[in-house]
Amino acid sequence: MNWYKIAQEFNDEPAPWEFPEAEHDYDPNWDYEVDDVPDTQLVSIAENIMTEINEQMIPEIGMGKAKAAYIKNAGEETLARYVFGTAPYPVFVINLEAIREGAEKYGVDIGVGIETTLTHELGHAIQDWMGMEMGEDEAEEFARHWHDFRQMYNFWD
């Protein structure tokens, strides 16, 4: 069971962040307001995408497992972020409500919005892990290529 589901069941503070696979001890609560009761429909979409990232993309890249935390009140400009320095076990923070608002505003499917946002952040994790400069164009192309073709856009070779 996930940490936010435990909190939701007891309507209490979120359970402590746990990521035992990681070689770091980063906790999203240090820098963000974690959404301890996010929209369950959006969480389900995000969890499916994180499963796809961890089972299909990460093994091909050679990184460790990735994990996402759901945040709130980060501003409408903050859809998600890769937490710099957490690769090769990347941590993403994702603002599901901001993505929902953007999807509604621009007429984009919410699933596509969440998918391309998370895969974009995976692109940044790869850049960090490979010691590359953080480039928005490469991360965006990486996300779009995965969405369109279900193939990796290998910008790091």
Buried (B, 14 or more C-beta within 10 A) or exposed (E): EEBBBBBBEEEEEBBEBEBEEBEBEBBBBEBBEBBBBBBEEBBEBBEEBBEBBBEEBBEEBEBBBBBBBBBBEBEEEBBBBBBBEBBBBBBBBBBBBBBBBBBEEEEEEBBEBBBBBBBBBBBBBBBBBEEEEEBEEBBBBBBBBBEEEEEBBEBBE
